[in-house]
Amino acid sequence: MLKPTLTLVRLHIDQGYLATARRLLDTLAATAPDDPGIADLERRWAAAAVVARRRASTEMLRRLLARVRKARTREIATRGAAWAK
C-alpha cells in the first residue's frame, strides 16, 4: 500500500483517481489530523468529485439521447411497412 502524503493525494486528485485519493486522504487524516494541508485536499477532492459527477451525468444523458434517437429512427423506418405490424 502507498504511504499517504499530501503530494501523493494531490496527484491522485489531479489525475482523477478519486477513489484512491479518498482512501489515502482518510488514512492521512487519521494519522495526522492536525496537518493544515488536509483541509485544502478535502476541498480539492470535493470539487473534483462534483466535476466527475457532472461529467458522468452528462455522459449518461448523451447515451440515453442516442438510444431515444435510434428508437425513433427505427419507429419512423418501420411505419407503414406490412412486415413490421
C-alpha positions in Angstrom: 0.0 0.0 0.0 1.1 3.5 -0.7 2.2 5.7 2.2 -0.2 8.7 2.2 1.4 12.1 1.8 -0.1 15.4 0.8 1.7 15.3 -2.5 0.5 11.8 -3.3 -3.1 12.6 -2.5 -2.9 15.8 -4.6 -1.5 13.9 -7.6 -4.3 11.3 -7.3 -6.9 14.0 -7.2 -5.4 15.9 -10.2 -5.2 12.7 -12.2 -8.8 11.8 -11.5 -8.2 8.8 -9.3 -10.8 10.0 -6.7 -11.5 6.6 -5.0 -7.8 6.1 -4.3 -7.4 9.7 -3.3 -10.3 9.4 -0.9 -8.8 6.3 0.8 -5.4 8.0 1.0 -6.9 11.2 2.4 -8.9 9.3 5.0 -5.7 7.4 6.1 -3.7 10.7 6.2 -6.4 12.4 8.2 -6.4 9.5 10.7 -2.6 9.5 11.1 -2.0 13.3 11.1 -5.3 15.1 11.9 -3.6 18.4 12.7 -2.0 18.8 9.3 -3.2 22.1 7.8 -2.9 20.7 4.2 -5.7 18.2 4.8 -8.4 20.8 4.6 -7.2 22.1 1.3 -7.1 18.5 -0.1 -10.6 17.9 1.2 -11.8 21.0 -0.8 -9.9 19.8 -3.9 -11.3 16.3 -3.6 -14.9 17.7 -3.2 -14.5 20.0 -6.2 -13.1 17.1 -8.3 -15.9 14.8 -7.2 -18.5 17.4 -8.3 -16.9 17.7 -11.7 -16.7 13.9 -12.1 -20.4 13.5 -11.1 -21.4 16.2 -13.6 -19.3 14.6 -16.4 -20.9 11.2 -15.6 -24.4 12.6 -15.7 -23.7 14.4 -19.0 -22.4 11.2 -20.5 -25.3 9.2 -19.3 -27.8 11.7 -20.8 -25.9 11.6 -24.1 -26.2 7.8 -24.2 -29.9 8.0 -23.3 -30.4 10.6 -26.1 -28.7 8.3 -28.6 -30.9 5.4 -27.6 -34.1 7.6 -28.0 -32.9 8.8 -31.4 -32.2 5.3 -32.5 -35.6 4.1 -31.3 -37.4 7.0 -33.1 -35.4 6.4 -36.3 -36.4 2.7 -36.1 -40.0 3.6 -35.5 -40.1 6.0 -38.5 -38.4 3.5 -40.7 -40.9 0.7 -39.9 -44.0 2.9 -40.1 -46.4 1.6 -42.8 -44.4 -1.5 -43.5 -46.6 -4.6 -43.7 -43.9 -6.8 -42.1 -43.5 -4.5 -39.1 -47.1 -4.8 -38.0 
